[in-house]
Amino acid sequence: MKSNFEVKEVNTDLLILGGGMAACGAAVEASYWAKKHGLKVTLVDKAAVDRSGAVAMGLSAINQYVGLRDGQNTLEDYVKYVRNDLMGITREDLVANIARHVDSTVHLFEKWGLPIWKDEKGAYVHEGRWQLMINGESYKVIVAEAAKNAIGMENIYERIFIVAPIMDGNTCTGAVGFSVREETFYVFKAKAVLVAMGGAVHVFKPRSSGEGLGRAWYPPWNSGSSAYFTLKAGAEMTCQEVRFIPVRFKDAYGPVGAWFLLFKSRATNGMGGDYMVERKPELENWIPYGHVKPVPANLRNWLMMLDVMEGKGPIYMRTEEAIGKIVAEAGDEKAAKKKLKELESEAWEDFLDMTISQAILWAAQNIAPDQIASEIAAAEPYFIGSHSGASGAWVSGPKDLAPDDYYWGYANMSTVQGLFCAGDASGASSHKFSSGSHAEGRIAAKAAVDFIVDNPGERKYDAKVLEDLKNEILCPLDNYETNYQKTSDPAINPEYIIPKMFMFRLQKIMDEYAGGVSSQFKTSKALLNRGLELLNFLREDSKKLAAPDLHELMRCWENVQRMWQAEAHVRTMLFREETRWPGYYFRSDTPKMDQENWKVFANCKYDPSADKWEMMKRPIHQIVD
């Protein structure tokens, strides 16, 4: 019962929400600048920082390293790469700001003990132009240790699920949430808040079902906490229509990057056809981005999907072909055997570093990668601002790079005063991955400390509002306690809905009406409008969510957060009347790209006081020729 909950109040200056790469970067940077001004920094994570975030299981590559110090690439090179991959929709000021700082973050990782592959000359081994190979099983543990040492464990609150912002007008002054281990409701009061709570998974029905339910490419615990928090604060959001659909090894979601980039593998359809070759004329329909190199990720997806829709599947990664070619080039028999052993080790380690389930599936299906091809498939959609997606908050750029209408005082501050965003929480700055998210956390943290120093006054808090938030957040506990004995099975009750069933409803709506796996990622205005109707019914039903314990209370709010991410997505897809990202989603009623009207950002904003949404366009400014 919610009446049993103790209320704990924590006062701080800078509140960091999240425990992933961006939050760890923020903790390291904020602690340095905060000490100079006698400020307190507090970090709150729903998990444990050592294994929190998208890198929790490990990672086999650092996917953003520009190489500015070595003269390998220029800042302009990276901005062009990101711009082209997102079909022209990117905040170049934000991308450039991250790119100019990311190399220093990577060098910090190495200093802290991360093993980065090097060749015989001592140079980093690249997986591709922007990627470095690492032994990354303990990647997150290493980065987390640096964050914990910087901020101090006494300033870190773990196993606390943050739900909602505390607002004073248009200023964010803290956050509220609850412990998932004890009956404690937390009120964190702060002079600035930095959101880095990840993206969203399981908004759409996953390919995995039955015994595989919950398996996903992106961490299944990422529930849209960042988007929910920023939306409820009234922040303007951007690129909410951009969802990312990765192509991965089928069913276990193992990474394909090393195979394409390091092993130079190719993918073919079930008849042996190379869709990247046979479907090449299709790229002419997406000019100018159909001509850029590398081909944008969504267009590569699209060419593969065309084969699947014509019944030419399954799609195979030709691992045996790639390994055979490399071994053949090794020379004599002794060298070939040595090379084969080396490649086999690298192939398995690629999975063991980050997707152990894929190694298990290979073993279970008797797949030896040097002998047998392995299936790949497009996953269900995800919402992330750090990978090849771009959804997140609309944030201020850096003063020296941002055009006037992209800058409002402090880098990475949202349109809400004192509310900063990094990693998956910030939008329109994709391809930052783990290293760039850490760098962006550092950027946002430094700016947040500047904001606090410039705005030292006391923040206002309304005790009634805080009490109302507590009652709302803990309500599912009362819903269950009051009604669970009315049926023979507590999971089935006319008075409430349990979070798992609520999630299934959400996923069914999004899958069928918003372009999920079962509809081949296609949708239309009519489908989206119907989906929006059903989402409104679901929002009404969310008041009836019920939880028998703290774990299920967390599940309740995770699914409410997913629901809000879903609505922002549907509304923005409706607003953008074109198809710009075939391979991520396809609007069958507006099947072409419209550069004249829609080479703009499609943004949205929710007004909590009026319960209304506003949609708007924002111009794209190109800062790199």
C-alpha positions as CSV (number, residue, x, y, z in Angstrom):
1,M,0.0,0.0,0.0
2,K,1.3,3.4,-0.9
3,S,0.6,4.7,2.7
4,N,3.5,2.5,3.9
5,F,6.1,4.4,1.8
6,E,8.7,6.5,3.4
7,V,9.5,9.8,1.6
8,K,13.2,10.6,1.2
9,E,14.3,14.1,0.0
10,V,17.7,14.5,-1.6
11,N,19.0,18.0,-2.3
12,T,21.7,18.6,-4.8
13,D,22.9,21.1,-7.4
14,L,23.3,18.9,-10.5
15,L,21.1,15.8,-10.8
16,I,22.2,13.2,-13.4
17,L,19.5,10.7,-14.4
18,G,20.8,7.5,-15.8
19,G,23.8,5.2,-15.5
20,G,24.8,4.4,-19.1
21,M,27.7,5.9,-21.2
22,A,26.3,9.4,-21.4
23,A,25.6,9.5,-17.6
24,C,29.1,8.2,-16.8
25,G,30.6,10.9,-19.1
26,A,28.5,13.5,-17.4
27,A,29.6,12.3,-13.9
28,V,33.3,12.5,-14.8
29,E,33.1,16.0,-16.3
30,A,30.6,17.5,-13.9
31,S,32.6,16.4,-10.8
32,Y,35.7,18.3,-12.2
33,W,33.8,21.6,-12.8
34,A,31.6,21.3,-9.7
35,K,34.6,21.1,-7.4
36,K,35.7,24.5,-8.6
37,H,32.4,26.0,-7.5
38,G,31.6,24.0,-4.4
39,L,28.7,22.3,-6.1
40,K,27.1,18.9,-5.3
41,V,26.6,16.3,-8.1
42,T,24.2,13.4,-7.7
43,L,23.6,10.5,-10.1
44,V,20.5,8.3,-10.0
45,D,20.2,5.0,-11.9
46,K,17.4,2.4,-12.0
47,A,20.1,-0.3,-12.2
48,A,23.7,-0.6,-11.0
49,V,26.1,1.7,-12.8
50,D,28.7,-1.1,-13.5
51,R,26.3,-2.9,-15.8
52,S,23.8,-0.2,-16.8
53,G,22.9,1.0,-20.2
54,A,23.3,-0.2,-23.8
55,V,26.9,-1.3,-23.2
56,A,26.0,-3.4,-20.2
57,M,26.8,-6.8,-21.7
58,G,29.9,-5.6,-23.4
59,L,30.8,-4.3,-26.9
60,S,33.3,-5.5,-29.5
61,A,33.9,-2.1,-31.2
62,I,34.0,1.6,-30.5
63,N,31.9,2.9,-33.3
64,Q,32.8,6.6,-33.3
65,Y,36.5,7.6,-33.5
66,V,37.2,10.4,-35.9
67,G,41.0,10.3,-35.8
68,L,41.6,14.0,-35.9
69,R,44.9,13.8,-34.1
70,D,46.3,11.4,-36.6
71,G,44.9,13.3,-39.6
72,Q,42.9,10.2,-40.7
73,N,39.7,12.2,-41.2
74,T,38.3,15.7,-40.8
75,L,35.4,17.0,-38.7
76,E,33.7,17.8,-42.0
77,D,34.1,14.2,-43.2
78,Y,32.2,12.9,-40.2
79,V,29.4,15.5,-40.4
80,K,28.9,14.6,-44.1
81,Y,28.8,10.9,-43.2
82,V,26.1,11.4,-40.6
83,R,24.1,13.8,-42.8
84,N,24.0,11.4,-45.7
85,D,23.1,8.4,-43.5
86,L,20.1,10.2,-42.1
87,M,19.0,11.3,-45.6
88,G,19.8,15.0,-44.9
89,I,18.0,15.3,-41.5
90,T,20.6,16.1,-38.9
91,R,21.7,18.9,-36.6
92,E,25.2,19.4,-38.0
93,D,26.2,21.7,-35.1
94,L,25.5,18.9,-32.6
95,V,27.2,16.2,-34.6
96,A,30.3,18.4,-35.1
97,N,30.5,19.3,-31.4
98,I,30.5,15.6,-30.4
99,A,32.9,14.6,-33.2
100,R,35.5,17.2,-32.1
101,H,35.5,15.9,-28.6
102,V,35.0,12.1,-29.0
103,D,38.7,11.2,-29.7
104,S,39.7,12.6,-26.3
105,T,37.0,10.4,-24.7
106,V,38.4,7.3,-26.5
107,H,41.9,8.2,-25.3
108,L,40.4,8.4,-21.7
109,F,38.9,4.9,-22.1
110,E,42.3,3.5,-23.1
111,K,44.0,5.4,-20.1
112,W,41.4,3.8,-17.8
113,G,42.3,0.3,-19.0
114,L,40.1,-0.5,-22.0
115,P,42.0,-2.9,-24.4
116,I,41.9,-1.4,-27.9
117,W,43.3,-3.5,-30.7
118,K,46.6,-2.3,-32.2
119,D,48.6,-3.5,-35.1
120,E,52.3,-4.3,-35.1
121,K,53.1,-0.6,-35.6
122,G,51.1,0.4,-32.6
123,A,48.2,2.0,-34.5
124,Y,44.6,1.3,-33.7
125,V,42.9,-1.5,-35.7
126,H,39.9,-0.2,-37.5
127,E,36.8,-2.3,-38.2
128,G,35.7,0.4,-40.7
129,R,36.5,4.0,-41.3
130,W,35.1,5.3,-38.0
131,Q,35.2,2.1,-35.8
132,L,37.9,0.7,-33.6
133,M,38.1,-3.0,-32.5
134,I,38.2,-3.5,-28.8
135,N,38.2,-6.4,-26.2
136,G,35.1,-5.0,-24.7
137,E,33.4,-7.5,-22.4
138,S,34.3,-5.2,-19.4
139,Y,33.9,-1.9,-21.4
140,K,31.1,-0.6,-19.2
141,V,32.7,-1.7,-15.9
142,I,35.8,0.2,-16.8
143,V,33.9,3.4,-17.8
144,A,31.7,3.1,-14.7
145,E,34.7,2.8,-12.4
146,A,36.0,6.2,-13.6
147,A,32.5,7.7,-13.0
148,K,32.2,6.3,-9.5
149,N,35.7,7.4,-8.6
150,A,35.0,10.9,-9.9
151,I,31.6,11.5,-8.2
152,G,31.9,9.3,-5.1
153,M,29.6,6.4,-4.3
154,E,28.0,8.4,-1.6
155,N,26.5,10.6,-4.4
156,I,25.2,7.7,-6.5
157,Y,21.7,6.2,-5.9
158,E,21.2,2.9,-7.5
159,R,18.0,0.8,-8.0
160,I,15.9,4.0,-8.1
161,F,13.3,4.2,-10.9
162,I,12.8,7.8,-11.9
163,V,9.4,8.6,-13.3
164,A,8.6,12.3,-13.6
165,P,10.1,15.8,-13.5
166,I,9.5,18.4,-10.9
167,M,8.7,21.7,-12.5
168,D,8.6,25.3,-11.5
169,G,7.0,27.0,-14.5
170,N,9.3,26.4,-17.4
171,T,12.2,25.3,-15.2
172,C,13.0,21.7,-14.3
173,T,13.9,21.6,-10.6
174,G,14.3,17.9,-9.9
175,A,12.7,14.5,-10.3
176,V,10.7,12.0,-8.4
177,G,10.8,8.2,-8.4
178,F,10.8,5.1,-6.1
179,S,13.2,2.4,-5.0
180,V,12.7,-1.0,-6.6
181,R,14.2,-2.7,-3.5
182,E,12.4,-1.0,-0.6
183,E,9.2,1.0,0.0
184,T,10.7,4.4,-0.4
185,F,9.5,7.3,-2.6
186,Y,12.3,9.7,-3.6
187,V,12.2,13.4,-4.2
188,F,15.4,14.8,-5.8
189,K,15.6,18.6,-5.7
190,A,18.2,20.2,-8.0
191,K,19.3,23.4,-9.7
192,A,19.8,21.6,-13.0
193,V,18.8,18.1,-14.3
194,L,20.7,16.1,-16.9
195,V,18.7,13.4,-18.6
196,A,20.5,10.3,-19.9
197,M,18.1,7.5,-19.3
198,G,18.3,5.7,-22.6
199,G,16.0,5.1,-25.5
200,A,13.0,2.7,-25.9
201,V,12.6,-1.0,-26.7
202,H,9.5,-3.1,-26.9
203,V,7.3,-0.3,-28.1
204,F,6.7,-2.5,-31.1
205,K,6.0,-6.3,-31.0
206,P,9.4,-8.0,-31.2
207,R,10.2,-10.9,-33.6
208,S,11.0,-12.9,-30.5
209,S,8.0,-14.6,-28.9
210,G,7.2,-17.5,-26.6
211,E,10.4,-18.7,-24.9
212,G,12.3,-15.9,-26.6
213,L,10.0,-13.1,-25.4
214,G,12.1,-10.2,-24.2
215,R,15.0,-10.8,-26.5
216,A,15.9,-7.7,-28.5
217,W,18.8,-6.0,-30.1
218,Y,18.8,-3.0,-27.8
219,P,18.6,-3.6,-24.0
220,P,15.1,-4.7,-23.1
221,W,15.1,-2.5,-19.9
222,N,15.2,0.7,-22.0
223,S,11.6,1.8,-21.8
224,G,11.6,5.4,-23.1
225,S,12.4,7.0,-19.7
226,S,14.2,9.9,-21.4
227,A,11.4,10.7,-23.9
228,Y,8.7,10.4,-21.2
229,F,10.6,12.7,-18.8
230,T,11.3,15.4,-21.4
231,L,7.8,15.2,-22.9
232,K,6.2,15.6,-19.4
233,A,8.5,18.5,-18.7
234,G,7.1,20.3,-21.8
235,A,10.3,20.1,-23.8
236,E,10.3,20.3,-27.6
237,M,11.1,17.0,-29.2
238,T,12.7,16.2,-32.6
239,C,12.9,13.3,-35.0
240,Q,10.3,11.3,-33.2
241,E,9.3,9.7,-36.5
242,V,12.9,8.3,-36.9
243,R,13.0,4.8,-35.5
244,F,16.0,2.6,-36.1
245,I,15.6,-0.9,-37.5
246,P,19.0,-2.8,-37.4
247,V,19.7,-5.8,-39.5
248,R,21.2,-8.4,-37.3
249,F,21.8,-12.2,-37.2
250,K,18.3,-13.6,-36.9
251,D,16.7,-14.5,-33.5
252,A,19.7,-13.8,-31.3
253,Y,20.4,-10.3,-32.7
254,G,24.2,-10.8,-33.0
255,P,26.2,-7.9,-34.6
256,V,26.8,-7.8,-38.3
257,G,29.2,-4.9,-38.4
258,A,32.4,-6.9,-38.0
259,W,31.3,-9.2,-40.8
260,F,30.6,-6.5,-43.3
261,L,33.4,-4.1,-42.3
262,L,36.3,-6.2,-41.0
263,F,35.7,-9.6,-42.7
264,K,34.4,-7.9,-46.0
265,S,31.4,-10.3,-46.1
266,R,28.3,-9.9,-48.2
267,A,24.7,-10.9,-47.8
268,T,22.6,-12.8,-50.3
269,N,19.0,-13.9,-50.6
270,G,17.8,-17.5,-50.5
271,M,18.5,-17.9,-54.2
272,G,22.1,-16.7,-53.9
273,G,21.4,-13.3,-55.3
274,D,23.2,-10.2,-54.0
275,Y,20.5,-7.7,-53.3
276,M,23.0,-4.8,-53.1
277,V,23.9,-5.5,-56.7
278,E,20.6,-6.7,-58.1
279,R,18.6,-4.0,-56.5
280,K,21.0,-1.1,-57.2
281,P,18.7,0.6,-59.7
282,E,16.2,1.2,-56.8
283,L,18.8,3.7,-55.3
284,E,18.0,6.1,-58.2
285,N,14.6,6.7,-56.6
286,W,16.3,8.2,-53.5
287,I,18.5,10.8,-55.0
288,P,20.8,12.4,-53.9
289,Y,21.3,9.9,-51.0
290,G,21.1,6.9,-53.2
291,H,24.4,8.0,-54.7
292,V,26.4,8.6,-51.5
293,K,29.0,6.2,-50.2
294,P,28.4,4.3,-47.9
295,V,24.8,3.7,-48.9
296,P,22.6,4.9,-46.0
297,A,21.7,2.2,-43.5
298,N,17.9,2.5,-44.2
299,L,18.4,2.1,-48.0
300,R,20.6,-1.0,-47.4
301,N,17.7,-2.3,-45.3
302,W,15.2,-1.4,-48.0
303,L,17.0,-3.3,-50.8
304,M,17.0,-6.4,-48.5
305,M,13.3,-5.9,-47.6
306,L,12.3,-5.8,-51.3
307,D,13.8,-9.2,-51.7
308,V,12.0,-10.5,-48.6
309,M,8.7,-9.0,-49.8
310,E,9.1,-10.8,-53.1
311,G,9.6,-14.1,-51.3
312,K,13.3,-14.4,-51.9
313,G,14.2,-15.0,-48.3
314,P,15.8,-16.1,-46.1
315,I,18.7,-13.6,-46.2
316,Y,22.1,-15.1,-45.4
317,M,25.4,-13.6,-44.2
318,R,27.9,-15.4,-46.3
319,T,30.4,-16.0,-43.4
320,E,31.8,-19.1,-45.0
321,E,32.6,-17.2,-48.2
322,A,34.2,-14.3,-46.4
323,I,36.4,-16.6,-44.2
324,G,37.3,-18.7,-47.2
325,K,38.5,-15.8,-49.2
326,I,40.6,-14.4,-46.4
327,V,42.2,-17.8,-45.7
328,A,42.9,-18.3,-49.4
329,E,44.8,-15.0,-49.5
330,A,47.0,-16.1,-46.5
331,G,49.3,-18.0,-48.8
332,D,50.7,-21.5,-48.0
333,E,48.8,-24.2,-46.0
334,K,50.5,-23.4,-42.7
335,A,49.7,-19.7,-43.0
336,A,46.1,-20.5,-44.0
337,K,45.6,-22.8,-41.0
338,K,46.9,-20.1,-38.7
339,K,44.7,-17.4,-40.3
340,L,41.6,-19.7,-40.1
341,K,42.2,-20.2,-36.4
342,E,42.7,-16.4,-35.9
343,L,39.5,-15.6,-37.8
344,E,37.5,-18.3,-36.0
345,S,38.6,-16.7,-32.6
346,E,37.6,-13.2,-33.8
347,A,34.3,-14.4,-35.1
348,W,33.2,-16.0,-31.8
349,E,34.7,-13.3,-29.7
350,D,32.7,-10.7,-31.6
351,F,29.6,-12.3,-30.1
352,L,31.0,-13.3,-26.7
353,D,32.0,-9.6,-26.1
354,M,28.5,-8.3,-26.5
355,T,25.8,-10.9,-27.6
356,I,26.5,-14.2,-25.9
357,S,23.1,-15.5,-27.0
358,Q,24.2,-15.4,-30.6
359,A,27.2,-17.7,-29.8
360,I,24.8,-20.0,-28.0
361,L,22.4,-20.0,-31.0
362,W,25.2,-20.8,-33.4
363,A,26.3,-23.7,-31.3
364,A,22.7,-24.9,-30.9
365,Q,22.2,-24.9,-34.7
366,N,25.5,-26.5,-35.5
367,I,26.7,-23.5,-37.4
368,A,30.4,-23.2,-38.0
369,P,30.9,-19.8,-39.6
370,D,33.7,-21.0,-41.8
371,Q,31.5,-23.7,-43.3
372,I,27.8,-22.5,-43.1
373,A,26.1,-19.2,-43.9
374,S,23.9,-17.7,-41.1
375,E,20.5,-16.0,-41.4
376,I,20.2,-12.2,-40.9
377,A,16.9,-10.2,-40.6
378,A,15.6,-6.8,-40.0
379,A,14.7,-6.3,-36.3
380,E,11.7,-4.6,-34.9
381,P,11.9,-0.8,-34.5
382,Y,13.8,0.9,-31.7
383,F,13.9,4.6,-30.5
384,I,17.4,5.8,-30.0
385,G,19.3,9.0,-30.5
386,S,22.8,7.5,-30.3
387,H,23.0,4.9,-33.1
388,S,21.4,5.3,-36.6
389,G,18.2,6.7,-35.1
390,A,17.8,10.3,-34.1
391,S,14.8,10.6,-31.8
392,G,15.2,12.8,-28.7
393,A,14.9,16.3,-27.3
394,W,15.5,19.4,-29.3
395,V,18.6,20.9,-27.6
396,S,20.7,24.0,-27.9
397,G,23.9,23.7,-29.9
398,P,27.3,25.1,-29.0
399,K,27.8,28.9,-29.2
400,D,30.6,28.8,-31.8
401,L,28.9,26.3,-34.2
402,A,25.2,26.7,-33.8
403,P,23.1,29.0,-36.1
404,D,21.1,31.6,-34.1
405,D,17.9,29.6,-34.0
406,Y,19.8,26.5,-32.7
407,Y,21.3,28.2,-29.8
408,W,19.6,29.5,-26.6
409,G,22.3,29.9,-24.0
410,Y,23.8,26.5,-22.9
411,A,24.9,23.6,-25.0
412,N,22.6,20.6,-24.8
413,M,19.9,22.4,-22.8
414,S,16.4,21.5,-24.0
415,T,13.7,24.2,-24.5
416,V,13.0,23.8,-20.8
417,Q,15.2,25.8,-18.5
418,G,17.7,23.8,-16.5
419,L,16.9,20.5,-18.3
420,F,19.9,19.1,-20.2
421,C,20.0,16.0,-22.4
422,A,22.7,13.6,-23.7
423,G,23.0,10.2,-25.3
424,D,19.7,8.8,-26.4
425,A,17.9,11.7,-24.7
426,S,19.1,14.2,-27.2
427,G,17.8,14.2,-30.8
428,A,19.0,14.9,-34.3
429,S,22.6,14.0,-33.5
430,S,22.9,10.3,-34.4
431,H,26.0,8.1,-34.9
432,K,27.5,9.1,-31.6
433,F,27.3,5.5,-30.3
434,S,28.9,4.7,-27.0
435,S,32.0,6.9,-27.2
436,G,30.1,9.9,-28.6
437,S,27.4,9.5,-26.0
438,H,30.1,9.6,-23.3
439,A,31.5,12.7,-24.9
440,E,28.1,14.3,-25.2
441,G,27.5,13.6,-21.5
442,R,30.7,15.5,-20.8
443,I,29.6,18.4,-23.0
444,A,26.1,18.6,-21.4
445,A,27.5,18.3,-17.8
446,K,29.9,21.2,-18.3
447,A,27.1,23.4,-19.7
448,A,24.8,22.4,-16.8
449,V,27.4,23.5,-14.3
450,D,27.7,26.8,-16.1
451,F,23.9,27.2,-15.9
452,I,23.9,26.5,-12.2
453,V,26.7,29.0,-11.6
454,D,24.8,31.7,-13.6
455,N,21.5,30.9,-11.9
456,P,22.3,30.4,-8.2
457,G,18.9,31.3,-6.7
458,E,16.7,28.9,-4.8
459,R,14.2,26.8,-6.7
460,K,10.5,26.7,-5.7
461,Y,8.6,23.5,-4.8
462,D,4.9,22.9,-4.3
463,A,4.2,20.3,-1.6
464,K,0.8,19.5,-3.0
465,V,2.2,18.8,-6.5
466,L,4.8,16.5,-5.0
467,E,2.2,14.7,-3.0
468,D,0.0,14.3,-6.1
469,L,2.9,12.9,-8.0
470,K,3.5,10.4,-5.2
471,N,-0.1,9.3,-5.2
472,E,-0.2,8.9,-9.0
473,I,3.1,7.0,-9.2
474,L,2.2,4.5,-6.4
475,C,-1.5,4.1,-7.5
476,P,-0.9,0.7,-9.2
477,L,-0.1,-0.8,-5.8
478,D,-3.5,0.3,-4.4
479,N,-5.3,-0.8,-7.6
480,Y,-3.9,-4.3,-7.1
481,E,-4.4,-4.5,-3.3
482,T,-8.0,-3.3,-3.5
483,N,-9.1,-5.7,-6.3
484,Y,-6.8,-8.8,-6.6
485,Q,-9.1,-11.0,-4.5
486,K,-12.1,-10.4,-6.8
487,T,-11.0,-13.2,-9.2
488,S,-9.5,-16.6,-8.9
489,D,-6.5,-15.6,-11.0
490,P,-4.9,-12.3,-9.9
491,A,-3.5,-11.8,-13.4
492,I,-7.0,-11.6,-14.9
493,N,-9.3,-9.0,-13.3
494,P,-12.0,-6.7,-14.7
495,E,-10.9,-3.9,-12.3
496,Y,-7.2,-3.6,-13.5
497,I,-4.7,-4.6,-16.1
498,I,-1.2,-6.0,-15.3
499,P,1.8,-4.4,-17.0
500,K,2.6,-7.4,-19.2
501,M,-0.9,-7.4,-20.8
502,F,-0.7,-3.7,-21.2
503,M,2.6,-4.0,-23.1
504,F,1.1,-6.7,-25.4
505,R,-1.8,-4.2,-26.2
506,L,0.7,-1.4,-27.0
507,Q,2.9,-3.7,-29.1
508,K,-0.1,-5.0,-31.1
509,I,-1.3,-1.4,-31.9
510,M,2.1,-0.3,-33.0
511,D,2.9,-3.4,-35.0
512,E,-0.4,-3.4,-37.0
513,Y,-1.0,0.4,-37.4
514,A,2.5,2.1,-37.1
515,G,4.5,-0.2,-39.4
516,G,5.9,-3.0,-37.5
517,V,7.4,-6.4,-38.4
518,S,4.1,-8.1,-39.4
519,S,3.1,-5.2,-41.8
520,Q,6.6,-5.2,-43.4
521,F,7.2,-1.8,-41.8
522,K,4.6,-0.1,-43.9
523,T,1.9,2.3,-42.7
524,S,-0.4,5.1,-44.0
525,K,-2.4,8.1,-42.8
526,A,-5.5,6.0,-42.3
527,L,-3.6,3.4,-40.3
528,L,-1.8,5.9,-38.2
529,N,-5.1,7.7,-37.4
530,R,-6.7,4.5,-36.3
531,G,-3.6,3.6,-34.3
532,L,-3.8,7.0,-32.5
533,E,-7.4,6.3,-31.6
534,L,-6.4,3.1,-30.0
535,L,-3.5,4.7,-28.2
536,N,-5.9,7.2,-26.7
537,F,-8.0,4.3,-25.3
538,L,-4.8,2.7,-24.0
539,R,-3.9,6.0,-22.2
540,E,-7.3,5.9,-20.5
541,D,-6.7,2.3,-19.4
542,S,-3.2,3.2,-18.1
543,K,-5.0,4.6,-15.0
544,K,-6.0,1.0,-14.2
545,L,-2.5,-0.5,-14.2
546,A,-1.9,-2.7,-11.2
547,A,1.2,-3.9,-9.4
548,P,1.5,-6.5,-6.5
549,D,5.1,-5.5,-5.7
550,L,7.9,-3.0,-6.4
551,H,9.2,-4.9,-9.5
552,E,5.8,-4.8,-11.1
553,L,5.3,-1.2,-10.2
554,M,8.5,-0.5,-12.2
555,R,7.0,-2.5,-15.1
556,C,3.8,-0.4,-14.9
557,W,5.7,2.8,-15.4
558,E,8.1,1.4,-18.0
559,N,5.1,0.6,-20.1
560,V,3.5,4.0,-19.5
561,Q,6.8,5.5,-20.8
562,R,6.7,3.3,-23.8
563,M,3.1,4.4,-24.5
564,W,4.2,8.1,-24.5
565,Q,7.1,7.3,-26.9
566,A,4.6,5.5,-29.1
567,E,2.2,8.5,-29.3
568,A,5.0,10.9,-30.1
569,H,6.1,8.6,-32.9
570,V,2.7,8.1,-34.4
571,R,1.9,11.8,-34.3
572,T,5.2,12.8,-35.9
573,M,4.9,10.1,-38.7
574,L,1.4,11.6,-39.4
575,F,2.9,15.1,-39.5
576,R,5.8,14.2,-41.9
577,E,3.9,13.6,-45.2
578,E,6.5,11.8,-47.1
579,T,8.6,8.6,-47.1
580,R,12.2,9.6,-46.3
581,W,13.6,6.5,-44.6
582,P,12.4,3.4,-46.5
583,G,13.9,0.5,-44.7
584,Y,12.9,2.1,-41.3
585,Y,9.3,2.8,-42.3
586,F,7.3,3.3,-45.5
587,R,4.3,5.6,-45.9
588,S,2.3,3.8,-48.6
589,D,0.1,6.9,-49.2
590,T,3.1,9.2,-49.6
591,P,5.7,6.8,-51.0
592,K,8.3,9.3,-52.2
593,M,10.8,11.6,-50.6
594,D,9.7,15.3,-50.8
595,Q,12.9,17.5,-50.6
596,E,11.0,20.7,-51.3
597,N,8.5,20.5,-48.4
598,W,10.0,18.0,-45.9
599,K,13.8,18.6,-45.9
600,V,13.1,20.0,-42.4
601,F,12.9,18.7,-38.8
602,A,9.5,17.5,-37.8
603,N,9.2,18.5,-34.1
604,C,6.5,18.0,-31.5
605,K,5.7,19.4,-28.0
606,Y,3.3,18.3,-25.4
607,D,1.7,20.8,-23.1
608,P,1.1,19.1,-19.7
609,S,-1.2,21.8,-18.4
610,A,-3.5,21.7,-21.4
611,D,-3.0,18.1,-22.3
612,K,-2.4,19.1,-26.0
613,W,0.2,18.3,-28.6
614,E,1.7,20.9,-31.0
615,M,3.5,19.9,-34.2
616,M,6.0,22.2,-35.9
617,K,8.7,22.3,-38.6
618,R,12.2,23.5,-37.9
619,P,14.7,24.5,-40.6
620,I,17.8,22.5,-41.5
621,H,20.9,24.6,-41.5
622,Q,23.9,23.1,-43.3
623,I,27.2,24.2,-41.7
624,V,29.4,21.9,-43.7
625,D,29.6,22.3,-47.5
